[in-house]
Amino acid sequence: MNPPLIQGAIDYAASHGARIIEAYPFINPGKKYRMVGEAFMGFASTFERLGFRPVSDKSKVRNIMRLYLHYRKFGTPQEGGDSGLVGGAWVT
């Protein structure tokens, strides 16, 4: 369920001009069982699959991850443009 929610947030942010999206997901070393509420911000592995990359490793369980959205020229293919983004978000 998390990937579609995160992708929706990426799409929303991108459609409103965001260039960088930052997340603070939970790192689960050893894939241990966690208590309810510990991972409410998601797991790092989910964000990695969606294109986020770590930018800080100061904590053993929660670090900063970023997704850089690279804009393409907008317009239809007939006009010589693309209609989306590159970098883990959306491209049409």
Beta strands, then each sheet from edge to edge (+ up, - down):
strand 1: 20-23
strand 2: 53-54
strand 3: 65-68
strand 4: 70-71
strand 5: 85-86
sheet 1: 1+ 3- 2+
sheet 2: 4+ 5-
end
